[in-house]
Amino acid sequence: MDLNFTPEELGFRQMVRDWVASHLPDDIRHKVLNALRLSKDDLQRWARILGAQGWLGYGWPRQFGGPGWNAVQKHLFEEECALAGAPRIVPFGPVMVAPVIMAFGTPEQQQRFLPGIASGDVWWSQGYSEPGSGSDLASVKTRAERQGDHYLVNGQKTWTTLGQHGDWIFCLVRTSTEGKPQTGISFLLVDMKSPGVSVRPIITLDGEHEVNEVFFDNVKVPAENLIGEENKGWTYAKHLLAHERTNIADVNRAKRELERLKRIARAEGVYDDGRLRDQIALLEVDIVALEMLVLRVLSAEKSGKQSLDIAGLLKIRGSEIQQRYTELMMLAAGPFSLPFIHEAMEAGWQGDHVGAAHCAPLASVYFNTRKTTIYGGSNEVQRNIVSATVLGA
């Protein structure tokens, strides 16, 4: 196992670093490095810049319009983007549904949907969770009844991240109640502009409108929008969830936020506090350990070996690390980490006038990060999966 990068890989890293430095807008970089609110325009502007370069689908093979990078190149791209202050790519289109369409969609579906995802022009949402069907995803109840050349969809999805911006949504729907719950699920692509689709915001504890409820009331969906075979959607869902859980780990963002934690501690005059330094050091050790795990997987893939299915393990450690660095930021900032009013921050006065602008978003980020151990499959469930599939318990 070789965890060192080759000269060619280091050259690739430098190429990506130079390109991102010259193309990432300064206003977006400033917002990311200071954890300020990113608008839809910010996220889509960066997506379109990447799309024009052919890099929004950075994990795609060449046959579908991607750069055809190997696992190491994809990792280096993600790392350089994170360290430069680029926003995370909204994953629902390029990282999650696109691989499913590539693997299980028809050539017509691939030609129809992939170009809009690759360019960043079409915003996708995820319709998995329902009230009562989160970690137990096989219990979804949203119903799709086949009626001639279309399906009639009725039901509700919840926790739909950024669904208020969605053009399309990929959904798990129940098309049969016979046999095991997993065998009656299908994977359907739904135009969110269709009559009968409505989106209702869920305002979270940090005051943000990030997640939503999505309702389907007799929504007609053409049968040609079914991915793969009817009642085989569970297979496609598992394919997608592996991409989602690996994406949640996000070791590269953790490395960037570790440096931000140190900046906050220095600005607040507590960096030399021995007890806080101990906690920062422990966090840094865990981030390095997570990175080594990621590099081990990359080394195995590069050598052609079949790596263990550790997406769940990466998700567990990555999400816990995200929560820990937000907690330490709050601890370092003390009373200045109290919630700030978004409208006042956007008006430009709250934060700067007390000399603690770097602390203004800390409470919002802390509150928002509470969810990371739940979404994408709760960590409790992931531990059961890891014990069964990795440890053989």
C-alpha positions in Angstrom: 0.0 0.0 0.0 1.5 3.3 -1.1 -0.1 6.5 0.3 2.3 8.8 -1.4 1.2 10.8 -4.5 3.2 10.3 -7.7 4.9 13.2 -9.5 2.1 13.0 -12.1 -0.6 13.2 -9.4 1.2 16.2 -7.8 1.3 17.9 -11.2 -2.5 17.3 -11.5 -3.0 18.8 -8.1 -1.1 21.9 -9.1 -3.1 22.2 -12.3 -6.4 22.1 -10.4 -5.1 24.5 -7.7 -4.1 27.1 -10.4 -7.4 26.7 -12.3 -9.6 27.1 -9.1 -7.6 30.1 -8.0 -8.2 31.9 -11.3 -11.9 30.9 -11.7 -13.4 30.9 -8.2 -15.2 34.3 -7.7 -13.8 36.2 -4.7 -17.2 36.9 -3.2 -18.1 33.2 -3.1 -14.7 32.3 -1.7 -15.1 34.9 1.1 -18.5 33.5 2.0 -17.3 29.9 2.2 -14.2 30.6 4.2 -16.2 32.6 6.7 -19.2 30.2 6.8 -21.6 32.9 5.5 -24.9 32.1 3.8 -24.7 30.9 0.2 -27.6 31.8 -2.1 -28.9 29.7 -4.9 -27.1 32.1 -7.3 -23.8 31.5 -5.5 -24.1 27.8 -5.7 -25.4 27.7 -9.2 -22.8 30.2 -10.5 -20.0 28.0 -9.3 -21.7 24.9 -10.7 -21.9 26.5 -14.1 -18.3 27.6 -14.0 -17.3 24.0 -13.3 -19.8 22.8 -15.9 -18.3 25.0 -18.6 -14.9 23.4 -17.8 -16.4 19.9 -17.9 -15.7 19.4 -14.2 -19.1 19.6 -12.5 -19.4 15.9 -13.2 -15.9 15.3 -12.0 -16.5 11.7 -11.1 -18.1 10.9 -14.5 -16.5 8.7 -17.2 -15.6 10.2 -20.5 -18.4 8.4 -22.3 -20.9 10.5 -20.4 -19.1 13.8 -20.8 -17.0 13.7 -17.7 -13.2 14.1 -17.4 -12.6 10.4 -16.8 -10.5 11.0 -13.7 -9.3 8.1 -11.6 -10.1 7.9 -7.8 -6.9 9.7 -6.8 -7.5 12.6 -9.2 -11.1 13.0 -8.0 -9.8 13.1 -4.4 -7.2 15.8 -5.3 -9.9 17.8 -7.1 -12.2 17.7 -4.1 -9.3 18.6 -1.7 -8.1 21.6 -3.8 -11.6 23.0 -4.2 -12.3 22.7 -0.4 -9.0 24.3 0.6 -9.4 27.1 -1.9 -12.8 28.1 -0.4 -15.1 26.7 -3.1 -18.6 25.7 -2.2 -19.4 22.0 -2.0 -21.0 20.9 -5.2 -24.7 20.4 -4.5 -24.6 16.6 -4.8 -28.1 15.6 -5.8 -27.6 15.9 -9.5 -23.9 15.2 -10.4 -22.9 13.0 -7.5 -26.1 11.1 -6.7 -28.8 10.7 -9.4 -26.3 10.9 -12.4 -24.5 7.7 -11.5 -27.9 5.9 -11.2 -29.0 7.2 -14.6 -25.6 6.1 -16.1 -25.8 2.6 -14.6 -29.5 1.8 -14.9 -31.1 4.4 -17.2 -31.9 3.9 -20.9 -29.7 5.6 -23.6 -32.7 8.0 -24.1 -32.8 8.9 -20.4 -29.0 9.4 -20.4 -29.2 11.8 -23.4 -32.2 13.6 -21.9 -31.0 14.2 -18.3 -27.2 14.1 -18.1 -26.4 17.2 -20.2 -28.4 19.5 -17.9 -26.8 18.0 -14.8 -23.3 18.3 -16.3 -23.8 22.0 -17.2 -25.2 23.0 -13.8 -28.4 24.4 -15.5 -30.8 21.9 -13.9 -31.2 21.7 -10.2 -32.1 18.3 -8.8 -33.6 17.4 -5.4 -33.8 14.1 -3.5 -37.1 12.5 -2.6 -36.2 9.7 -0.2 -37.2 10.4 3.4 -40.9 10.5 4.5 -42.6 11.1 7.8 -41.9 7.8 9.5 -39.6 6.6 6.8 -36.1 7.9 7.4 -33.6 5.4 8.5 -36.2 2.7 7.7 -36.3 3.8 4.1 -37.8 0.5 2.9 -41.1 1.6 4.5 -41.8 4.5 2.1 -45.5 5.0 1.4 -45.6 7.5 -1.4 -47.6 5.6 -4.0 -47.2 5.5 -7.8 -50.0 3.8 -9.7 -49.4 2.8 -13.3 -52.2 4.2 -15.5 -51.4 3.5 -19.2 -48.5 5.6 -20.3 -48.0 7.4 -16.9 -47.9 7.0 -13.2 -50.2 8.8 -10.8 -48.1 9.8 -7.7 -49.6 10.6 -4.3 -47.8 11.1 -1.0 -45.2 13.2 0.9 -41.5 13.5 1.2 -39.7 15.4 3.9 -36.3 16.9 4.8 -35.9 17.7 1.1 -32.7 19.7 1.1 -32.9 22.9 -1.0 -36.1 21.5 -2.6 -37.4 25.1 -2.9 -34.9 25.5 -5.8 -35.6 22.1 -7.5 -36.3 21.7 -11.1 -36.5 17.9 -10.9 -36.7 15.4 -8.0 -35.7 11.7 -8.0 -38.1 9.7 -5.8 -38.5 6.3 -4.2 -42.1 5.4 -4.7 -44.1 2.4 -3.8 -45.5 0.5 -6.8 -46.3 -2.8 -5.1 -47.3 -4.0 -1.6 -46.6 -7.6 -2.2 -43.6 -9.5 -0.7 -40.9 -7.7 1.3 -41.1 -3.9 1.5 -37.9 -3.5 -0.5 -39.3 -5.4 -3.5 -42.2 -3.0 -4.1 -40.2 0.2 -4.5 -39.4 2.0 -7.8 -37.1 4.9 -8.8 -39.0 7.7 -10.5 -37.9 11.1 -11.9 -40.4 13.8 -11.4 -40.6 17.3 -12.9 -41.2 19.6 -9.9 -43.1 22.0 -12.1 -45.8 19.3 -12.6 -49.3 20.1 -11.4 -49.9 18.7 -8.0 -46.3 19.1 -6.7 -46.1 21.6 -3.8 -43.2 22.5 -1.6 -43.6 23.7 2.0 -40.6 25.1 3.9 -39.3 23.7 7.2 -37.6 26.5 9.1 -34.8 24.9 11.2 -33.4 25.8 14.6 -30.8 28.2 13.1 -33.6 30.1 11.3 -32.7 28.9 7.9 -34.9 27.6 5.1 -32.8 24.7 3.9 -35.1 21.7 4.1 -38.7 21.2 3.0 -41.7 19.0 2.8 -42.7 18.0 -0.8 -46.3 16.9 -1.5 -47.6 14.9 -4.5 -51.3 15.2 -5.2 -52.3 13.1 -8.2 -49.1 14.1 -10.0 -48.9 12.6 -13.5 -45.5 11.3 -14.3 -44.7 9.8 -17.7 -43.8 6.1 -17.5 -40.7 6.9 -19.5 -39.3 8.6 -16.3 -39.0 5.3 -14.6 -35.4 4.3 -14.1 -34.7 0.6 -14.7 -37.4 -1.9 -13.8 -40.5 -1.4 -11.8 -40.2 -2.7 -8.2 -36.4 -2.8 -8.5 -35.8 0.7 -7.1 -34.3 -0.5 -3.9 -31.2 -1.8 -5.8 -30.8 1.6 -7.4 -31.3 3.4 -4.1 -28.5 1.4 -2.5 -26.2 2.3 -5.4 -27.0 6.0 -4.8 -26.6 5.8 -1.0 -23.0 4.6 -1.2 -22.2 7.8 -3.1 -24.1 9.9 -0.6 -22.5 8.5 2.5 -19.0 8.8 1.1 -19.8 12.4 0.2 -21.0 13.2 3.7 -17.5 12.2 5.2 -16.0 15.2 3.4 -12.5 15.0 4.9 -11.4 17.9 2.7 -13.8 20.3 4.2 -12.8 19.1 7.7 -9.2 20.0 6.9 -10.3 23.5 5.9 -12.5 24.0 8.9 -9.7 22.8 11.2 -7.7 25.8 10.0 -10.7 28.1 10.6 -11.0 26.8 14.1 -7.4 27.7 14.8 -8.0 31.2 13.3 -11.0 31.7 15.6 -9.1 30.5 18.6 -6.2 32.9 17.9 -8.6 35.8 17.2 -10.3 35.2 20.5 -7.0 34.9 22.4 -7.6 31.3 23.6 -5.3 29.4 21.3 -2.7 29.1 24.0 -5.2 27.6 26.5 -3.8 24.1 27.1 -7.1 22.4 27.5 -8.5 23.8 24.2 -5.2 23.0 22.4 -5.6 19.4 23.6 -9.1 19.2 22.1 -7.9 20.8 18.8 -5.0 18.3 18.7 -7.3 15.4 19.2 -9.6 16.6 16.5 -6.6 17.0 14.1 -5.5 13.5 14.9 -8.9 12.1 14.0 -9.0 14.2 10.8 -5.6 12.8 9.7 -6.8 9.3 10.6 -9.9 9.8 8.4 -7.8 11.0 5.6 -5.5 8.0 5.9 -8.6 5.8 5.7 -9.7 7.6 2.5 -6.2 7.3 1.0 -6.1 3.5 1.8 -9.3 3.1 -0.2 -7.8 5.2 -3.0 -4.6 3.0 -2.9 -6.7 -0.1 -3.1 -8.7 1.2 -6.1 -5.5 2.3 -7.9 -3.9 -1.1 -7.5 -7.1 -2.8 -8.8 -8.0 -4.4 -5.5 -11.5 -4.6 -4.3 -11.7 -2.3 -1.2 -14.0 -3.0 1.7 -17.5 -1.5 1.6 -16.8 1.2 4.1 -19.0 4.0 3.0 -20.9 3.7 6.2 -17.7 3.9 8.3 -16.6 7.0 6.4 -20.0 8.6 7.0 -19.9 7.8 10.8 -16.4 9.3 11.4 -16.9 12.2 9.0 -20.2 13.4 10.4 -18.9 13.1 14.0 -15.8 15.2 13.1 -18.0 17.9 11.6 -20.0 18.1 14.8 -16.8 18.3 16.9 -15.2 21.2 15.0 -18.4 23.2 15.2 -18.6 22.6 18.9 -15.0 23.7 19.4 -15.5 26.8 17.4 -18.4 27.7 19.7 -16.3 27.0 22.8 -13.5 29.2 21.4 -15.8 32.1 20.7 -17.6 32.0 24.0 -20.4 34.5 24.3 -19.8 35.9 20.8 -21.0 32.6 19.4 -24.6 33.4 20.4 -27.0 33.5 17.5 -27.0 36.6 15.4 -29.9 38.0 13.4 -29.5 37.1 9.7 -31.2 40.3 8.5 -28.9 42.4 10.6 -25.8 40.5 9.3 -26.9 40.9 5.7 -27.4 44.7 6.4 -23.8 44.8 7.2 -23.7 45.9 10.8 -24.1 43.0 13.2 -20.8 41.3 14.0 -18.4 43.9 12.7 -19.4 46.5 15.3 -18.4 44.3 18.2 -15.2 43.2 16.5 -16.3 39.6 16.2 -17.5 39.2 12.6 -15.7 35.8 12.4 -18.0 34.6 15.2 -21.3 35.7 13.7 -22.3 32.5 11.8 -21.0 30.0 14.4 -24.3 29.3 16.1 -26.1 28.7 12.8 -23.4 26.3 11.6 -23.4 24.5 15.0 -27.2 24.0 14.9 -27.2 22.9 11.3 -24.5 20.4 11.8 -26.6 18.5 14.5 -28.2 16.7 11.5 -25.1 15.2 10.0 -25.2 12.1 12.2 -28.8 11.5 11.1 -29.2 12.1 7.4 -27.8 9.7 4.8 -28.7 6.9 7.2 -28.4 7.5 11.0 -25.0 6.6 12.5 -26.7 4.1 14.8 -28.0 2.2 11.7 -24.6 2.6 10.0 -22.8 0.9 12.9 -25.1 -2.1 12.4 -24.3 -2.1 8.7 -20.5 -1.8 9.4 -20.6 -4.7 12.0 -22.4 -6.9 9.5 -20.6 -6.1 6.3 -17.1 -5.1 7.3 -16.5 -6.9 10.6 -18.7 -9.9 9.8 -20.4 -9.7 13.2 
